[in-house]
Amino acid sequence: MRSRRNDGLCAREASNIAAGILQRSLNLVDHGPKCTVHAILLVLFFAAARVTSIFDACRRLARAPSDQAVRNALDAMLPRQMPALERRLNDALADRLPRGLLKRARPLAIDTHNDPYYGQPYKRANELRRGKRERGTSRFHCYATLCVLHRGRRYTVAATYVWRRDSYAQVVRRLLERGRALGLRVRYVLLDRAFYNLAVVRDLQALRCPFLMPVVHRGRRPKAKTPEQLARLKGTRRFLCWRRSGFGEHRMDNRKVHATVRVAVACRTYRTRTGKLRRKAPLVFAFWGFRPCSPAWAKDRYRTRFGIESSYRQVNQGRVRTCCRNPRVRLLLVALALLLRNLWVWIHERVLGRRRGTGVQLQLHLLRFRTLLLMLQRCAEETFGCTETGSTPICLHARPLGPPPVPG
């Protein structure tokens, strides 16, 4: 229970909570007298806190197992099949889920995350997904997540590996099935513009799942000005000609099947430096299963989905770097970062938060996510010892600092 004074949380308690969740959910067993479950997880926590690789973590920890021993232990501990590993990792993500989230229907958000990859696939080409070129490559390991949005707190409750031949409709179906298996009730789902296609809309309507997503406009922007010309326009481009915010209807079809969605158009204006009023391109959103009170409400509500991007930035602060080609190990490292962030949210809600009426007042300044990672790093250093001391030799072949010498 919370008190008026903030309860403390030591580094060892945070490490034991995270290790206990992983050990229970993944059914991990010791892989030898030195490669115990506790030792392997401490190495992973250290690598996550330092945002480094397992090889670097084992070199910096004095009495830790070797990097090859850690990789062999992970390969033996993890399930051989990807679906079984996903189920166990999703159980770990939902281990500390507050019961209050299951009492009412909550907004959910689905998004994908591309991890750039520069090597060859591990066993088959289906492991890598092609996409728009980014960071010098067009091949990625892709992951999709399902988050619960509730009063500034975002819990990642499900994650799945996106294969090359997986459609967005299959990804949405897998995540929603996982959410309903946990007992989550969907108020509405916020989706990225990449999910705007007929197959996803038809699946969501068949599942009776309300949704809100931005409309993707294709083709040239129309130049119609008169009401008669606007009435003859077709497609989603006609909504860009609206002068006032409002609601409409759009029919999606591909000559075989069709679906009808409602559309909310939110017009925007701004003032220039001289004080003149200018118009921006209106924001167009497709929704189904509920009715927003206004187009501005749909725009403001969709902005809450961008909190997932902040979650991904935090996940990258605690994700172990690796060049391993095995997709099982890569999925484990991504889920580990998501689990640590869920633990950080849970600590703020159940330990550091203050009760204010029917809600909880968060005090994020008491424990930053980076501070939690440093606490886990400290636990690993206390257990194994650290090789980074003041007497660490400096490489004599390093390039000297300062300007280059002047020739002649």
ROSEDREN-954818 format. One line per field, with one value per residue: residue number from 1; residue in three letters; x, y, z of N, C-alpha, C in turn. Coordinates in steps of 0.05 Angstrom, whole numbers. Example, Ala and Ser with C-alpha at 12.3 -4.5 7.8 and 13.67 -1.06 7.14 Angstrom:
<vexnus>
i = (1 2)
aa = (Ala Ser)
n_px = (264 257)
n_py = (-114 -45)
n_pz = (156 142)
ca_px = (246 273)
ca_py = (-90 -21)
ca_pz = (156 143)
c_px = (264 258)
c_py = (-66 1)
c_pz = (156 157)
</vexnus>
This chain:
<vexnus>
i = (1 2 3 4 5 6 7 8 9 10 11 12 13 14 15 16 17 18 19 20 21 22 23 24 25 26 27 28 29 30 31 32 33 34 35 36 37 38 39 40 41 42 43 44 45 46 47 48 49 50 51 52 53 54 55 56 57 58 59 60 61 62 63 64 65 66 67 68 69 70 71 72 73 74 75 76 77 78 79 80 81 82 83 84 85 86 87 88 89 90 91 92 93 94 95 96 97 98 99 100 101 102 103 104 105 106 107 108 109 110 111 112 113 114 115 116 117 118 119 120 121 122 123 124 125 126 127 128 129 130 131 132 133 134 135 136 137 138 139 140 141 142 143 144 145 146 147 148 149 150 151 152 153 154 155 156 157 158 159 160 161 162 163 164 165 166 167 168 169 170 171 172 173 174 175 176 177 178 179 180 181 182 183 184 185 186 187 188 189 190 191 192 193 194 195 196 197 198 199 200 201 202 203 204 205 206 207 208 209 210 211 212 213 214 215 216 217 218 219 220 221 222 223 224 225 226 227 228 229 230 231 232 233 234 235 236 237 238 239 240 241 242 243 244 245 246 247 248 249 250 251 252 253 254 255 256 257 258 259 260 261 262 263 264 265 266 267 268 269 270 271 272 273 274 275 276 277 278 279 280 281 282 283 284 285 286 287 288 289 290 291 292 293 294 295 296 297 298 299 300 301 302 303 304 305 306 307 308 309 310 311 312 313 314 315 316 317 318 319 320 321 322 323 324 325 326 327 328 329 330 331 332 333 334 335 336 337 338 339 340 341 342 343 344 345 346 347 348 349 350 351 352 353 354 355 356 357 358 359 360 361 362 363 364 365 366 367 368 369 370 371 372 373 374 375 376 377 378 379 380 381 382 383 384 385 386 387 388 389 390 391 392 393 394 395 396 397 398 399 400 401 402 403 404 405 406 407 408)
aa = (Met Arg Ser Arg Arg Asn Asp Gly Leu Cys Ala Arg Glu Ala Ser Asn Ile Ala Ala Gly Ile Leu Gln Arg Ser Leu Asn Leu Val Asp His Gly Pro Lys Cys Thr Val His Ala Ile Leu Leu Val Leu Phe Phe Ala Ala Ala Arg Val Thr Ser Ile Phe Asp Ala Cys Arg Arg Leu Ala Arg Ala Pro Ser Asp Gln Ala Val Arg Asn Ala Leu Asp Ala Met Leu Pro Arg Gln Met Pro Ala Leu Glu Arg Arg Leu Asn Asp Ala Leu Ala Asp Arg Leu Pro Arg Gly Leu Leu Lys Arg Ala Arg Pro Leu Ala Ile Asp Thr His Asn Asp Pro Tyr Tyr Gly Gln Pro Tyr Lys Arg Ala Asn Glu Leu Arg Arg Gly Lys Arg Glu Arg Gly Thr Ser Arg Phe His Cys Tyr Ala Thr Leu Cys Val Leu His Arg Gly Arg Arg Tyr Thr Val Ala Ala Thr Tyr Val Trp Arg Arg Asp Ser Tyr Ala Gln Val Val Arg Arg Leu Leu Glu Arg Gly Arg Ala Leu Gly Leu Arg Val Arg Tyr Val Leu Leu Asp Arg Ala Phe Tyr Asn Leu Ala Val Val Arg Asp Leu Gln Ala Leu Arg Cys Pro Phe Leu Met Pro Val Val His Arg Gly Arg Arg Pro Lys Ala Lys Thr Pro Glu Gln Leu Ala Arg Leu Lys Gly Thr Arg Arg Phe Leu Cys Trp Arg Arg Ser Gly Phe Gly Glu His Arg Met Asp Asn Arg Lys Val His Ala Thr Val Arg Val Ala Val Ala Cys Arg Thr Tyr Arg Thr Arg Thr Gly Lys Leu Arg Arg Lys Ala Pro Leu Val Phe Ala Phe Trp Gly Phe Arg Pro Cys Ser Pro Ala Trp Ala Lys Asp Arg Tyr Arg Thr Arg Phe Gly Ile Glu Ser Ser Tyr Arg Gln Val Asn Gln Gly Arg Val Arg Thr Cys Cys Arg Asn Pro Arg Val Arg Leu Leu Leu Val Ala Leu Ala Leu Leu Leu Arg Asn Leu Trp Val Trp Ile His Glu Arg Val Leu Gly Arg Arg Arg Gly Thr Gly Val Gln Leu Gln Leu His Leu Leu Arg Phe Arg Thr Leu Leu Leu Met Leu Gln Arg Cys Ala Glu Glu Thr Phe Gly Cys Thr Glu Thr Gly Ser Thr Pro Ile Cys Leu His Ala Arg Pro Leu Gly Pro Pro Pro Val Pro Gly)
n_px = (17 7 39 43 96 146 156 215 257 303 362 372 321 292 321 312 256 249 281 254 204 219 241 198 161 187 203 257 317 376 438 484 538 561 536 484 413 405 456 459 416 432 476 450 419 460 482 438 432 480 473 498 533 528 578 612 592 606 661 670 652 680 679 641 607 635 624 609 592 546 514 507 479 431 412 400 363 318 254 247 212 183 128 118 156 140 90 107 139 101 70 105 106 55 55 59 14 -33 -94 -135 -137 -167 -219 -250 -267 -212 -172 -132 -70 -35 26 83 152 213 274 335 374 433 456 455 397 379 360 320 291 245 249 266 241 222 227 219 279 326 373 415 398 349 325 295 287 225 178 116 73 26 -6 -33 -68 -75 -88 -38 -4 29 25 58 28 30 70 95 129 140 135 161 121 76 14 -13 -64 -63 -25 -52 -95 -70 -49 -95 -123 -89 -93 -148 -147 -121 -160 -172 -214 -237 -239 -230 -186 -124 -91 -34 -18 1 -31 -76 -115 -157 -163 -149 -188 -235 -226 -225 -277 -305 -290 -316 -292 -279 -245 -194 -160 -112 -127 -101 -81 -83 -58 -65 -73 -137 -161 -208 -257 -308 -374 -402 -360 -334 -372 -368 -321 -282 -258 -210 -185 -221 -236 -196 -209 -246 -272 -290 -292 -318 -361 -360 -369 -339 -326 -292 -263 -242 -259 -276 -288 -315 -318 -346 -332 -334 -315 -275 -262 -215 -205 -152 -121 -74 -35 4 68 54 3 -38 -89 -82 -94 -83 -70 -125 -135 -150 -188 -206 -258 -294 -348 -356 -374 -341 -344 -332 -295 -247 -239 -227 -178 -146 -149 -124 -73 -53 -34 18 49 69 114 149 154 183 231 249 254 297 337 347 359 392 448 463 492 473 443 400 331 301 333 338 285 278 313 289 239 258 275 225 199 229 216 160 164 186 143 105 129 127 72 53 89 118 80 28 -34 -89 -150 -191 -151 -80 -24 31 101 150 200 225 246 278 277 327 356 335 357 411 411 403 450 487 475 493 548 562 555 588 634 674 714 731 770 809 861 862 895 915 907 966 970 933 905 936 910 892 915 937 1007 1046 1070 1139)
n_py = (-24 47 101 166 181 168 104 64 32 -16 -33 -88 -111 -94 -121 -174 -178 -171 -214 -257 -255 -268 -319 -349 -345 -362 -412 -425 -461 -481 -481 -511 -510 -459 -427 -408 -393 -345 -320 -315 -280 -235 -219 -206 -163 -127 -118 -94 -47 -21 -15 -49 -105 -177 -200 -156 -145 -191 -187 -142 -156 -187 -240 -266 -314 -337 -304 -339 -383 -361 -351 -403 -424 -393 -410 -463 -458 -430 -440 -482 -471 -413 -394 -417 -391 -338 -340 -349 -304 -264 -278 -262 -206 -193 -203 -168 -137 -89 -102 -67 -50 -87 -81 -45 -24 -8 40 17 8 -5 -19 -22 -41 -31 -63 -49 -90 -121 -167 -236 -279 -324 -379 -381 -341 -317 -294 -242 -177 -136 -66 6 40 49 75 54 4 -41 -84 -115 -137 -146 -124 -126 -92 -90 -42 -16 42 86 139 166 123 71 6 -48 -102 -145 -176 -192 -229 -206 -237 -244 -256 -244 -212 -146 -152 -204 -195 -158 -189 -230 -201 -178 -224 -243 -201 -206 -256 -245 -219 -167 -113 -80 -13 22 17 44 56 55 92 55 10 21 -8 -49 -103 -103 -69 -98 -144 -123 -103 -151 -175 -142 -97 -33 21 70 106 140 166 145 180 174 186 247 312 341 397 422 474 497 483 446 420 397 360 321 295 237 182 187 236 276 294 328 376 400 455 463 430 364 306 247 196 137 91 32 -9 -64 -83 -134 -145 -103 -48 -4 56 107 176 226 293 340 406 454 515 570 626 673 709 761 763 743 696 629 566 499 433 391 342 275 222 154 117 68 34 66 134 193 253 300 323 346 321 269 279 297 252 213 232 213 163 170 165 114 117 144 104 66 94 94 39 28 50 11 -37 -96 -98 -134 -178 -225 -276 -307 -308 -320 -306 -252 -235 -246 -208 -160 -166 -168 -114 -89 -112 -91 -38 -41 -58 -11 25 -1 3 58 65 30 33 83 120 167 166 200 218 183 167 160 197 208 208 221 241 217 168 155 122 109 110 65 25 33 16 -39 -51 -42 -83 -128 -116 -118 -172 -201 -171 -118 -103 -53 -9 42 31 12 -6 38 40 42 51 86 142 205 262 328 378 359 347 399 396 396)
n_pz = (0 -12 20 52 50 1 -19 -20 -69 -76 -114 -117 -107 -153 -193 -177 -184 -241 -259 -236 -262 -316 -308 -289 -331 -378 -363 -347 -337 -302 -338 -327 -277 -275 -313 -294 -287 -260 -267 -323 -333 -305 -335 -383 -364 -351 -402 -426 -396 -408 -461 -499 -527 -515 -515 -502 -452 -422 -423 -392 -342 -288 -265 -295 -339 -402 -465 -506 -477 -454 -499 -517 -474 -477 -526 -513 -472 -493 -525 -583 -625 -655 -645 -594 -563 -568 -540 -487 -478 -482 -438 -399 -407 -391 -338 -293 -300 -282 -246 -250 -303 -330 -315 -343 -410 -450 -487 -541 -575 -635 -666 -709 -710 -740 -744 -768 -811 -835 -853 -875 -878 -823 -829 -867 -920 -905 -856 -857 -870 -923 -938 -939 -955 -903 -859 -890 -909 -935 -912 -856 -788 -764 -716 -680 -635 -580 -543 -482 -468 -417 -380 -385 -375 -405 -421 -450 -475 -509 -559 -623 -674 -738 -797 -865 -902 -876 -871 -856 -836 -813 -772 -739 -724 -694 -650 -627 -612 -573 -536 -521 -498 -451 -425 -436 -452 -509 -523 -565 -622 -639 -698 -741 -802 -838 -833 -860 -901 -942 -925 -870 -849 -860 -830 -777 -774 -778 -730 -696 -674 -653 -686 -702 -749 -791 -856 -918 -973 -1042 -1107 -1148 -1120 -1120 -1158 -1154 -1144 -1144 -1117 -1150 -1177 -1134 -1118 -1156 -1147 -1130 -1088 -1033 -1037 -1043 -993 -978 -999 -968 -931 -881 -818 -808 -814 -856 -905 -931 -983 -988 -1036 -1078 -1127 -1117 -1063 -1011 -964 -917 -885 -834 -837 -809 -815 -800 -801 -805 -784 -786 -765 -801 -799 -810 -791 -822 -837 -851 -885 -868 -895 -887 -835 -842 -818 -811 -782 -744 -711 -668 -650 -655 -615 -640 -698 -681 -633 -650 -675 -632 -599 -630 -627 -580 -593 -609 -566 -566 -598 -564 -527 -557 -563 -511 -504 -538 -508 -472 -498 -516 -556 -616 -664 -678 -718 -707 -703 -657 -612 -622 -617 -562 -538 -553 -528 -475 -467 -472 -428 -385 -389 -379 -326 -303 -310 -278 -227 -218 -215 -174 -131 -127 -140 -120 -86 -110 -101 -143 -176 -194 -178 -216 -205 -239 -234 -192 -206 -261 -325 -344 -297 -271 -303 -292 -239 -245 -272 -232 -196 -225 -228 -174 -164 -201 -204 -232 -288 -302 -278 -244 -258 -309 -368 -420 -490 -528 -580 -596 -630 -621 -584 -606 -654 -721 -736 -766 -831 -851)
ca_px = (0 22 38 49 124 151 169 239 261 332 370 369 293 285 333 298 229 252 291 232 184 229 245 172 146 202 210 285 331 405 453 511 544 568 515 458 393 411 479 453 399 448 492 432 412 483 484 416 438 502 466 520 529 534 608 624 584 622 689 671 645 704 674 618 613 644 602 601 576 520 499 500 458 407 402 389 340 294 239 256 192 177 103 120 172 123 71 120 147 77 63 123 98 30 57 53 -8 -52 -120 -154 -139 -185 -246 -265 -256 -190 -161 -109 -54 -19 46 105 179 233 302 352 391 452 468 439 378 390 354 303 288 220 255 271 219 232 213 232 307 330 400 432 388 320 316 291 272 202 162 91 66 0 -3 -56 -65 -92 -80 -9 12 28 35 59 16 34 89 96 149 127 150 161 96 53 0 -21 -88 -55 -12 -72 -111 -55 -46 -121 -129 -73 -105 -173 -140 -114 -184 -174 -237 -227 -256 -224 -158 -111 -73 -17 -27 9 -52 -100 -121 -184 -163 -149 -214 -255 -222 -234 -306 -315 -285 -332 -272 -278 -218 -189 -135 -111 -133 -79 -90 -68 -64 -60 -91 -156 -161 -236 -263 -337 -389 -408 -336 -329 -391 -361 -296 -283 -235 -206 -175 -243 -238 -177 -221 -265 -265 -299 -290 -343 -360 -368 -369 -322 -329 -267 -268 -222 -274 -285 -300 -316 -323 -354 -322 -340 -292 -275 -244 -208 -191 -133 -112 -52 -29 31 81 40 -23 -58 -99 -77 -105 -67 -84 -141 -129 -173 -187 -227 -266 -317 -355 -363 -377 -329 -362 -325 -270 -224 -235 -213 -151 -132 -148 -104 -46 -43 -20 46 63 84 141 165 161 204 256 258 263 323 356 353 359 418 457 472 494 464 423 377 308 292 349 332 259 282 325 269 220 271 273 197 193 241 200 136 171 189 116 92 141 115 43 47 108 125 57 12 -63 -103 -177 -194 -128 -53 -7 58 124 170 227 237 260 279 282 356 365 329 377 436 408 407 478 501 472 511 575 566 556 611 657 678 742 736 782 826 887 858 915 906 920 988 969 911 913 938 891 904 916 958 1032 1050 1093 1162)
ca_py = (0 71 119 194 181 151 79 61 7 -19 -45 -117 -117 -90 -143 -200 -178 -176 -242 -276 -256 -283 -347 -363 -345 -377 -438 -427 -479 -477 -494 -517 -498 -431 -414 -410 -374 -319 -309 -307 -257 -211 -211 -192 -137 -109 -110 -76 -21 -8 -14 -61 -133 -197 -203 -134 -147 -212 -178 -122 -169 -202 -268 -275 -334 -326 -297 -363 -399 -348 -356 -431 -427 -382 -428 -487 -451 -420 -460 -484 -460 -385 -389 -423 -370 -314 -343 -346 -276 -249 -282 -245 -178 -189 -214 -147 -120 -82 -114 -46 -47 -107 -76 -29 -24 11 45 1 19 -25 -7 -40 -30 -44 -64 -52 -114 -118 -193 -256 -292 -346 -404 -378 -313 -307 -281 -213 -162 -114 -41 31 40 64 69 40 -23 -44 -109 -110 -154 -129 -132 -111 -91 -81 -26 -5 70 93 161 170 99 53 -22 -65 -128 -167 -171 -214 -226 -203 -251 -230 -261 -237 -187 -130 -163 -226 -184 -146 -211 -244 -184 -175 -249 -244 -183 -217 -279 -234 -208 -138 -104 -59 10 26 11 65 43 72 94 31 -9 30 -24 -62 -128 -97 -58 -119 -162 -109 -103 -178 -179 -123 -82 -5 29 97 107 161 158 148 191 165 202 275 328 354 426 432 497 502 460 425 404 381 338 300 282 210 175 201 262 296 305 349 401 410 480 461 404 350 277 237 167 129 62 20 -33 -72 -96 -160 -141 -75 -41 24 68 135 193 251 313 362 428 469 541 582 654 679 730 786 762 732 669 610 540 475 410 378 315 257 197 134 104 50 21 87 160 215 275 320 316 354 299 247 287 297 225 199 241 196 140 176 156 89 125 150 78 54 107 83 11 29 56 -13 -61 -108 -98 -160 -184 -253 -279 -323 -290 -325 -290 -224 -230 -246 -183 -139 -170 -160 -85 -82 -120 -72 -13 -47 -57 17 36 -13 15 85 63 15 39 111 138 176 165 226 213 157 162 159 219 197 225 209 251 201 145 155 95 105 104 37 9 34 -1 -66 -54 -43 -110 -146 -110 -128 -201 -212 -153 -103 -100 -25 4 65 22 -1 4 53 31 60 56 104 167 226 284 354 382 343 362 415 384 414)
ca_pz = (0 -13 43 45 42 -21 -13 -36 -83 -80 -140 -116 -110 -181 -208 -171 -197 -269 -263 -229 -284 -338 -301 -287 -356 -398 -352 -351 -319 -303 -359 -317 -251 -277 -329 -281 -297 -248 -279 -350 -333 -297 -358 -401 -352 -353 -430 -432 -383 -422 -490 -512 -534 -495 -516 -487 -423 -409 -420 -371 -317 -282 -259 -311 -359 -427 -484 -521 -459 -451 -523 -517 -454 -487 -547 -501 -455 -507 -541 -611 -643 -650 -631 -565 -550 -566 -519 -462 -474 -477 -410 -383 -410 -377 -310 -273 -310 -260 -250 -257 -332 -340 -306 -362 -437 -452 -514 -548 -598 -648 -682 -718 -706 -758 -735 -792 -812 -857 -859 -888 -859 -807 -842 -891 -928 -894 -831 -862 -883 -940 -934 -949 -947 -878 -848 -909 -916 -940 -899 -828 -770 -757 -692 -675 -606 -572 -518 -468 -462 -395 -363 -387 -371 -429 -416 -473 -465 -528 -580 -642 -695 -764 -819 -890 -917 -859 -878 -833 -824 -796 -749 -722 -713 -673 -627 -614 -599 -548 -517 -511 -481 -425 -413 -443 -468 -528 -527 -594 -629 -654 -716 -758 -829 -853 -830 -875 -925 -941 -910 -842 -842 -861 -806 -753 -774 -772 -702 -681 -659 -662 -693 -712 -763 -812 -884 -937 -998 -1066 -1131 -1148 -1105 -1138 -1160 -1155 -1127 -1142 -1105 -1170 -1182 -1110 -1116 -1175 -1140 -1119 -1073 -1008 -1042 -1042 -966 -975 -1009 -949 -919 -853 -806 -808 -817 -881 -909 -954 -990 -997 -1052 -1098 -1148 -1108 -1036 -1004 -936 -913 -860 -830 -840 -794 -828 -781 -815 -788 -793 -772 -772 -810 -783 -814 -780 -840 -831 -873 -881 -872 -906 -866 -826 -848 -802 -815 -757 -745 -686 -648 -663 -640 -609 -659 -712 -665 -613 -664 -679 -606 -589 -645 -619 -558 -603 -613 -542 -572 -608 -541 -515 -573 -557 -485 -508 -550 -487 -456 -515 -520 -584 -624 -692 -681 -739 -698 -696 -630 -594 -626 -604 -533 -530 -555 -506 -450 -464 -466 -400 -366 -389 -364 -297 -296 -308 -255 -203 -214 -208 -150 -110 -124 -145 -97 -91 -111 -107 -156 -194 -183 -187 -222 -199 -256 -227 -171 -218 -290 -337 -345 -270 -266 -317 -277 -216 -254 -278 -206 -186 -240 -220 -147 -164 -216 -204 -257 -296 -307 -254 -251 -268 -335 -386 -444 -515 -536 -609 -602 -643 -601 -587 -614 -683 -734 -739 -791 -846 -858)
c_px = (18 19 44 79 128 166 194 240 290 337 366 340 284 296 319 270 231 262 269 211 194 232 219 159 160 209 240 297 361 418 481 516 550 547 488 439 399 435 473 436 414 465 475 424 435 486 462 421 460 496 489 514 536 565 621 617 601 651 691 664 667 699 649 626 623 620 592 584 548 503 490 477 431 395 389 364 315 280 248 237 185 150 103 135 155 102 84 129 123 66 80 115 72 31 50 32 -28 -80 -141 -157 -160 -214 -263 -252 -235 -182 -135 -95 -36 1 67 131 198 261 320 371 408 464 449 420 390 385 338 298 263 225 258 248 231 214 228 261 312 357 417 423 358 309 316 281 250 187 138 84 38 2 -31 -51 -85 -79 -50 8 8 41 35 51 21 54 90 118 134 145 146 134 72 40 -7 -46 -82 -41 -32 -89 -96 -53 -73 -129 -114 -85 -131 -168 -132 -139 -188 -200 -230 -248 -254 -194 -148 -89 -57 -28 -19 -13 -77 -101 -147 -184 -164 -176 -235 -251 -231 -264 -318 -311 -301 -314 -272 -249 -218 -162 -135 -116 -109 -91 -71 -77 -59 -81 -110 -154 -189 -241 -293 -351 -396 -384 -330 -347 -384 -335 -301 -257 -232 -195 -197 -245 -218 -187 -241 -255 -273 -296 -318 -339 -370 -367 -353 -326 -302 -273 -244 -234 -284 -300 -300 -322 -329 -345 -332 -313 -296 -254 -240 -192 -174 -126 -89 -48 0 43 67 12 -45 -65 -96 -89 -83 -83 -100 -131 -153 -168 -211 -233 -290 -323 -361 -364 -363 -348 -356 -300 -245 -218 -220 -184 -135 -129 -127 -76 -35 -29 10 62 79 112 159 173 183 231 267 267 291 345 363 352 387 424 468 474 486 442 398 354 297 307 342 305 261 293 306 248 232 269 244 189 205 226 173 141 174 162 102 103 130 86 38 66 112 102 42 -18 -75 -132 -180 -171 -102 -37 21 79 148 198 240 253 257 284 311 367 359 349 404 435 413 437 494 498 491 540 581 568 581 636 661 707 750 745 799 853 884 878 902 921 941 987 946 922 914 918 907 906 939 984 1034 1074 1114 1171)
c_py = (25 87 147 197 161 126 76 34 4 -34 -75 -126 -115 -113 -169 -201 -184 -205 -262 -278 -272 -312 -362 -365 -363 -405 -444 -445 -474 -493 -500 -503 -469 -415 -419 -389 -346 -305 -299 -282 -232 -201 -196 -164 -117 -99 -90 -48 -6 -4 -25 -90 -152 -201 -181 -136 -169 -204 -158 -133 -189 -232 -279 -297 -321 -320 -321 -381 -387 -353 -385 -437 -416 -400 -453 -481 -444 -442 -459 -471 -431 -381 -395 -401 -345 -317 -339 -318 -259 -253 -265 -216 -173 -197 -193 -128 -114 -93 -92 -42 -66 -101 -61 -32 -2 16 28 14 -3 -11 -28 -25 -46 -41 -68 -76 -114 -145 -211 -269 -317 -373 -401 -348 -301 -292 -251 -201 -139 -89 -17 32 59 55 51 12 -22 -70 -105 -135 -137 -141 -114 -113 -81 -67 -18 24 77 114 165 146 80 26 -37 -93 -151 -158 -196 -208 -226 -215 -236 -233 -254 -211 -172 -140 -187 -216 -173 -168 -225 -227 -181 -201 -252 -225 -193 -241 -269 -223 -178 -134 -80 -37 19 21 34 51 63 73 70 10 -1 14 -39 -87 -123 -87 -80 -138 -148 -107 -130 -185 -161 -106 -53 3 58 97 129 149 164 157 183 181 231 290 342 384 438 455 501 479 438 408 386 357 315 286 255 204 192 229 284 308 327 376 413 436 481 433 391 320 269 207 160 99 52 -6 -39 -89 -124 -158 -111 -72 -12 33 97 150 218 269 336 383 444 495 551 611 658 701 757 786 751 703 651 582 519 453 396 350 298 231 180 120 87 39 41 113 181 238 298 312 324 333 276 254 286 269 209 207 224 171 145 171 130 95 131 123 64 67 98 54 10 37 32 -39 -71 -108 -125 -161 -213 -255 -294 -305 -296 -308 -261 -217 -229 -219 -160 -141 -163 -130 -76 -90 -101 -46 -18 -47 -29 30 25 -2 42 84 50 22 69 130 145 175 192 221 185 150 161 182 207 218 214 218 234 177 147 127 89 98 75 19 9 18 -30 -71 -56 -71 -130 -141 -120 -158 -212 -195 -141 -100 -71 -11 27 56 8 10 18 43 51 66 75 130 190 249 309 355 366 360 376 403 405 430)
c_pz = (0 13 34 38 20 -12 -31 -49 -88 -106 -140 -119 -139 -198 -202 -183 -226 -275 -256 -250 -307 -332 -300 -315 -377 -388 -355 -329 -322 -325 -351 -291 -252 -293 -317 -293 -286 -261 -307 -351 -324 -319 -378 -390 -355 -382 -437 -420 -398 -452 -506 -518 -511 -493 -499 -458 -409 -405 -397 -344 -311 -280 -274 -330 -385 -445 -499 -503 -455 -475 -525 -497 -464 -509 -536 -484 -470 -522 -571 -631 -635 -637 -602 -550 -548 -544 -492 -457 -469 -449 -392 -384 -394 -348 -290 -283 -288 -266 -257 -287 -344 -332 -326 -390 -439 -481 -518 -572 -608 -666 -689 -714 -723 -747 -759 -790 -837 -866 -875 -868 -846 -821 -867 -895 -915 -867 -834 -878 -899 -935 -945 -938 -923 -866 -865 -916 -920 -928 -869 -814 -759 -733 -690 -646 -602 -545 -508 -460 -440 -377 -362 -381 -394 -422 -443 -465 -484 -549 -598 -663 -722 -786 -845 -904 -899 -869 -853 -820 -805 -770 -729 -709 -690 -647 -612 -600 -573 -527 -505 -493 -453 -411 -418 -459 -484 -529 -556 -597 -646 -671 -732 -786 -846 -852 -846 -901 -921 -924 -880 -833 -841 -837 -780 -751 -768 -743 -684 -663 -669 -667 -702 -724 -784 -839 -901 -963 -1021 -1090 -1128 -1131 -1124 -1136 -1162 -1135 -1124 -1129 -1125 -1176 -1158 -1108 -1135 -1168 -1127 -1104 -1048 -1012 -1040 -1014 -962 -985 -990 -935 -889 -843 -806 -811 -845 -882 -933 -958 -1001 -1012 -1070 -1119 -1140 -1082 -1031 -974 -935 -886 -859 -830 -824 -807 -808 -796 -795 -801 -776 -782 -780 -792 -787 -803 -798 -832 -855 -865 -885 -885 -883 -860 -829 -833 -809 -788 -762 -717 -664 -663 -645 -637 -629 -675 -697 -643 -626 -668 -653 -595 -604 -637 -596 -567 -606 -588 -547 -583 -585 -527 -530 -567 -530 -488 -520 -530 -470 -472 -520 -550 -591 -654 -698 -702 -730 -690 -668 -609 -597 -614 -574 -524 -532 -533 -479 -446 -459 -438 -380 -366 -375 -334 -287 -292 -283 -228 -197 -205 -181 -126 -106 -128 -119 -104 -89 -120 -118 -174 -179 -195 -191 -215 -213 -248 -206 -182 -248 -300 -338 -318 -262 -279 -303 -252 -223 -261 -252 -194 -199 -232 -192 -146 -178 -213 -232 -263 -302 -282 -263 -262 -295 -355 -410 -468 -524 -566 -616 -614 -623 -606 -596 -644 -695 -736 -766 -806 -851 -834)
</vexnus>
